[in-house]
Amino acid sequence: MKNKFYRENYERERHLESDSYIFSDRCLLRRLNASDLENMEELEADPQVVKFTSMRVPQTRAQSEARLKTRLEQEAKFSPL
């Protein structure tokens, strides 16, 4: 059951993340964190994924890293929400 994996993984890493999260039967919603770079890079480098986004063009690791850094800085302004 995929949701069980998400819950177990979240509980294992909970001390590293904000307490702001939402579980549903199908997904886990939480704030981004620095450890998301690898997954973000994989998604943003996939042409079959980005064709459905505003980027339209696959991104390099450096581009994904810059986007994540910017996003984390933006979210820090709203902390502790």
N, C-alpha and C positions, 0 to 999 in steps of 0.2 A: 504494500500500500504506500504510494508515493507521499501522501500527506504525513504518514507516520514518520517517514524519513525526514521530512522538513521539520517536524516538531522535535525529533531527537537531535537533529543537527543544530537547531536553534538553541535548545537547552544546553548543549555542549558548549556553544560559543556565546551564550547569553551575557556573560560578564564583559565581553568585548564590545557589545552593542548597546544602543539605546533601549530603554524599556518600552519604546513606542513601536508596537507591532500589532498586526491584525492577522488572525488565522481564519481561514474559511475551510470548507470541506475540500477545496481544490487548490488552494495556494496559501502562501505566507507573504504578507506585505510588510516590509520593513525599510528603514533608511539604508541608503548605500553606505558602504564603508570601503576602506582601502583594499581589503582582501577581495573585492568584487572585480578587480582589474582583469584577471584572467578570463572570467566568464564574459565580461563586457567586451574584451578584445575579440573573443571567439565569435560573439554575435555580430559585432560591428564589422568584422572582416569577411563575413559570409554574404556573398552577392544575393543569395536567395532570401536572406533576411532583410538586408538594407534596401532592397528594391521597394519594400513596403513602408519605409521610413522617410523622413524629410531629408536624410543624408543622400540617399539614392546611390552613392558610390561607396564601395568598401573602404574602411578606414585602416590605417596602419596602427601598430601598437602605440607609437608615440602620440598619434591623434587621439586614440582611446584614452590613454593616460592623461593627456591634457584635458579632455572632456570630463573625466572622472574627478581630477583635481579641482577644476572649476566648480563642478557640481557640489563637491564636498565643502568647498569654501562658502558657496551660497547657502547650503544647508546649515553650516555652523552659525550663520547669522541668526537663524531661527531657533537655535537650541535653547532650551531643552524640549521644545515641542516634538 
